[in-house]
């Protein structure tokens, strides 16, 4: 299982939904988990991105999640794999 960091930016419609129904965040997280990803942590951000979410899943699942969320048209995501530093050091040191 890999760890991913997903940064999300809400569009105007997504922001309006959030303003009217803040608990929608929990509903979306449940939908993400129903797709097979585990929501490990999540933060609301002030700045370039609106949310940072840590997910645990495989590559295919994170692809499904990112496409499904983006297809709604209410947000954009940027998803990156997160490699633990010790694992990173072992990987690059093995050459």
C-alpha positions, -999 to +999 in steps of 0.1 A: +000+000+000+014+034-010+008+068+006-003+098-014-007+135-007-037+150-026-040+187-027-074+200-036-087+234-049-124+240-049-141+257-078-169+282-072-196+255-071-176+234-047-170+264-024-207+272-024-216+236-015-191+237+013-205+270+026-240+256+026-232+221+039-197+218+056-204+182+065-201+174+028-164+170+035-171+139+056-195+125+029-168+129+002-142+112+024-167+083+028-171+081-009-133+081-014-130+052+012-158+033-007-136+035-038-109+016-018-086+044-004-081+050+033-082+087+044-053+089+069-055+126+076-069+158+062-064+195+067-081+226+055-056+251+041-055+288+036-036+297+005-030+282-029-049+249-020-080+244+000-074+209+014-045+185+019-055+148+022-032+119+030-045+087+014-033+051+016-041+029-014-026+014-046-018+033-078-050+022-096-072+033-067-057+067-064-061+072-101-098+062-098-103+086-069-086+115-086-105+111-119-138+105-101-134+137-080-121+158-109-150+146-131-175+163-108-162+197-119-163+211-083-126+208-076-092+202-090-066+179-074-029+175-075-017+141-063+018+130-053+032+098-040+048+102-005+078+080+002+089+076+038+124+091+041+140+059+054+126+040+024+138+067+001+173+065+015+173+027+011+161+030-025+186+055-037+214+039-017+209+005-033+224+016-067 
